[in-house]
Amino acid sequence: MSKKNKKVAQSMGNSSVALSHAGEYQVIRHDLYRVIILNVIYLACILGIYFLNAKNGFLDNWAGKILHF
């Protein structure tokens, strides 16, 4: 195999590896976005429950009924 053909074969191999890595990074990026969005939703729910409970004490009343305080 000539040097030129070796270089072409190497570049084709490198590009397929690069495409493979790019695909993996795209999957990881998609999963990371999903995790971040879910964490923001969970944080918003927890903060909402906290401030709602601080305002009218519904969670304290509910826990008192369930746990018989």
N, C-alpha and C positions, 0 to 999 in steps of 0.2 A: 504494500500500500504506500502510495506516495505521501510526502509531507502534507501536501495540500488536502488530500483525501482524509488524512488523519485529523487535520484541523477541522474539517467539515464535520467529521464524525464526532469529534469532541464537542464542537459547538452545538450539534444537534442533541447530544447527550446532556449537555449542560442546560440547554433550553428546556428539555423535558423535565429535568430535575427542578429547574426554576419554576416551571408551570405547576409541578406537583407541590412545591413548597407554597406557591402563591395560593393554590386551592386550599391547602391546609390552613394558611393564615386567614383566608376568607371565612372558613368555618369557625376558627377560633374567634375572629372578630365578631361574627354573628352571635356566638354564644356569650361573648363578653357584653355585647349590647343588651342581650336578653337578661343577663344577671344584673346589670346596672339598672335597667328599667324595673325589674322586680324589686330590687332593693329600695328604689325610690318609692314605689307603691307601698311596700311594707312600712317604710319610715313614715310616709304620709298617714297611713292608717293608725300606726302607733301614736303619732303626735295628735291626730284627731281624737282618738279615744282618750288620751291623757288630758287634753284641754277640755273636752266635753265632760269628762268625769270631774275635773277640777271645778267646772262651772256649776253642775247640778248633782254630782255624786251618784249618778245612776249605777256605775260599776260597783261602788261600795254597797249600795242597797241590794244589788243583784247578788253579790258575793255573800252578803249577810243572810239573804234568804236561802241560798244554796248551802252554805256552810253553817247556818244556824248560829250566828254570832249574837 
